[in-house]
Amino acid sequence: MRIIRFLDNNSQIVLAALTDQEEVYPIPFNDFMELVNLAEKSGISTLKLVETSISGVTALKERVEDLQLIVPIEAPEVWASGVTYEKSRDARNYEATGGKVDVETCYDKVYDAERPEIFFKSTAARTVGPNTPVYLRSDSNWQIPEPEVALVISKSGKIVGYTAGNDMSSRDIEGENPLYLPQAKIWKHSCSVGPAIRLAETVEDPYNFQITCRIYRNNKLVVEGNANTSQLKRRFDELVSFLEKDNEIFDGTVLMTGTCIVPPNEFTLQDNDQIEIEVSTIGVLSNPVKEQQRSKEAVK
């Protein structure tokens, strides 16, 4: 069972359940965490509350593809995890050393360390949903999407849902100096989440999500990669435990868990590219790419 949000014909936000048969049922809640919290207060599972809410209700005639989907949760904070896959470590090393091999970097150290890399990524205002443009950073010349499985977390640190995320990244900025990480990761529309939230209790094995990333240019597929969360170096609960340390977690916080799909080193996103990130049993997060006005100080 998945949860989506969409705009109706009057531009009103509707929360809905999306079944595995792709049937859409509006449910009488304002947002995902209201649903989760009411289920917990009532002493039942979130799935049971959803099933009760749609019992006897007729599914919408519209297909989910015909709905104007929006971000499935307005996360107060989005955090991200880095270097959680071997391929991510290798890509960061390439950036930091200019392609040199057998040179130990900070990324090797964090990959093997007890403490994971966790960094702040976005707020609700900077995060977009399906079919909304993600932006290119104006002072970067080497940018890629980072397709990831993202966790939806309650204020108690419980994983209540899974979704797909795009942690847009400027490889040249981070490669120039690791201290530039916030600038390499955070800018307007540099984060997308969606299209749906899979209820955590309906996921049999979260370490078997199949992730696929496709990038189209002029309607032609130019990049495609696949990965599986079985390749993760760290566990999801481990990442959450470090995010929680001496920190206040807000209901609906999203934590991205790292990427294992990296486009070829010679590739960079361009204006009007189309990114598709598909996570099995969750759906396809699709976003067009748009170029922002480049500043006078932009890198030449």
N, C-alpha and C positions, 0 to 999 in steps of 0.2 A: 504494500500500500504506500502510495506517495501523496504528498501534499503540494498543491500549486496555488499560485495567486494569479488572478487575471483581472482585466478591466472589462466591465460589461458595456452595453450600448450607451449607458449614461455616464461612462467613465468612473463608475464606482468600483472599488476594490472588492473582489469576491475571493474568499478562501474556499478551496475545493479539494475533495479527495479524488485521486486518479488511480483507478484499479489497474491490475496487471492486464486486464482486457481492454485498457485504454478508454474506459468509461469515466465520464466526469460527473461528479455529484457535488453541488454546492453544500457547504456545511456552515452552521450558524455560529461562527467564531470570527473574531476580528483578526487574529494572527495565529501563527503556528504555536508560539509559546503559551498563549491562552489555552489552546487545546491541550497541550502537554500538561500544564499546571492543573487544569480542571480534572483531567484523568487521574493525576496523582492525588489530588484532594479527595476524589471520589473513591479511591482505593481500587481503581481498575487500570488496565493497560490503555495506552493511547489508541492502539488498534481497536480495542473493544469499544471505546468511546466513539471512534469514527464509524465503526460498523453499526452501532446503535443510531448514530445521527443520520445515516443514509438508509436505514431500514425503512422500506415502504416508500422511498423517494424515487422519482423517475429520473434517470440520467439525462443530462442535456443532449439535445439533438446535435449540437455542434461537436465536431471532433476537436481534440486538444490542439491539433495543428491549425485550426481555424480561430483559436482564441488569442487574444492579445495578452500573452503571458508577461508578467513582470517578475522582478526578483522575488523568490519565494519567502524570504525573510529579510526584514530590515535590521540587519545585525548591528548592534551598537558599536561593536568592535570586530574587526577581522584581523587575526594573527596568522602568521605563516611559519612553517618549519623549513629549514634549509639543510641540504646535504644529508638527506635521509635515504637516498639511493646511491649506489655506486656510480651510476652514470652521471648523476648531478655533481658528485665530487669531482669526477674527471672533467666535466665541462667547466666547473669553477677553476680548476687548476689550469686548464687551457687558457682561460681568460687572464688569470693572474700572472702567468709566466710567458705569455706570447707563444704558447705551443711547445714549450720545452718539456722534456720528459725527465723522469727521475729527479725532480726537484720537489722537496717536501714543502708544503704550504700550510697555512692555517686551516685550509679545508680538509687536508688529510688528518690534522689533529682533531678537528671537531667531529669528523666522521667516526673516529675511534674513541672519542671521549665519552665519559659517563653523561655529561651535560649536553643536551642537544642544542642546536641553533634555533632559537625562536625569536621572531622579530615582529614588530607591529606593521601591519599592511594597510589597513583601510578603516574607514568609518562608513556608516550608512549613506552619508552624503556623497561619498566617492565610489560606492559600489553600484554596479549596474547589473541588470538581469538579462534574460534572453533577448536577442535581436536588437539590443541597444549598442551603439558604437563603443568600442574601447579606443582610447586615444594613444597616439604615438607621442612620446616625450620629445619636445622640440630641440633639446640639446644633446640628443643621442643619435648615433648612426648605426647602432647594432642592437636591434630589439627583437624579442621573441615572446610568444606565449609560453606559459608554464602550466600544462594541464595537470590537475591534481584532484584527488578525493579530498573533500572538506568535511570536517565534523561540525555538527551543530550541538552546542553544549549549553546545559542549564547552569544557573548560578552556583549550583552545588558541585559542578564539575562532571555531571553525568552526560554521557554521549546519548543524545536523544534522536539524532538523525544524521543522515549522510547526504551530501550533495556533490555536485561537480563545481570546480573552481578554476579560474584562470588568473594566475599570479604573474601578470605582465612584468617583464624584466628588461632592463637596459644592460646588456652584457659588457659594453665598453666602459660604462661608468663604474660598475662594480669591479671590473678587471683593472681599472686604473688604480683603485685603492679600495680595500674592503671597508674602510671607514665611510665610504660614500654609499653604503648599502641603502640608507633611507632614500637617497635621491635616485638610486637605481631601481627602487621598488614602489615609491609612493608619489603619485601625481593624479590629476583628475582623470577619472574613468580608467584607472590602471588595474582594476579588479572587477571581475565578473563572477557571479554565482548563479546556479540554477541548473536546469529549468525547474527542478522539483526537489523536494526533500523526501528521501526514503526513510520511513520510520525505522529506527534502529532495531526494534524488536522483530522486524520482518526480515532482517539480514542474517542469513544462516552463517556466513563466514565473511567478515569484513576484510579478510586477507586474501580474497579471491575476486576482487573487483577488476574487471578488464577495462583498461583505459585506452582510448584511441584518440589521436589528434590528427585532424586534417586541415590543411591550409590551402585555400584556393586563390588563384590570381587570374583575373580575366576569365573566370568560370572554369579554369583549368586547375586540376589538383597538382600542386607543386611540392608539398611536403605531406608525408603520412608516417605516423609512428604508433607503436603499440607498447603497452606495458601492463603489468599486473601488480596489485598491492602485495602479492606474495614476495616481491623483490625488495620490500621495505627492510631497512636495517633496524628500525625501531618499531615498537608497538604503539598503537594509538593511545592507550591509557598511560603509557610512559610520557608521551608528548604532553598530554593534558596535565599530568602530575607536575611537570616543570612549569607549565603556564600558570598553574594555581599557586605555586610557591610564593608566599608573601604578596599575593596579588588578589585583587577583587575581580571576580568573574561576573559578568552580567548575563542575565537570561538571554539566550539567543546569540551568544558569542559564536563566531565561526573561526575554526582553526584549520587552515590548509596544511596538508601533511607532507608536502614535497613532491617533486616531479622526477620522473624517470624517462621522460620523452624530451629530447633536445634536438632541434633542427640542425642540419649541417652547419658547420662553423662559418661557411661563406654566406649563409642565409640571413636576411633581415626582413622584418615586416615592412610593407609599403602601404600607402594610402589606397583604400578600396579593396584590400585583401579581405578574405572571409575566413574566420577561424571556427572550426567545429571541434568541440571536446565532448566525446561520448564516454559515459561510464555505464557499464552494464547494470541493468535493473533500475537505473536512475533516469537516464535520458540523454539528449544531445543539447549541450549549451553552445549556441551559435551567436557569434558577434561579428559585425563588420568592423573594419579597422579604419580610423579616420586620422588624418594628419592635422595637428594644431598649427596655428600660426607660429612660424619659427622666429625666435628673438634675434636681435642683431648680434648678440653674443653667442649664438648657437655654434656648435662645433662645425667646422668646414671640412 
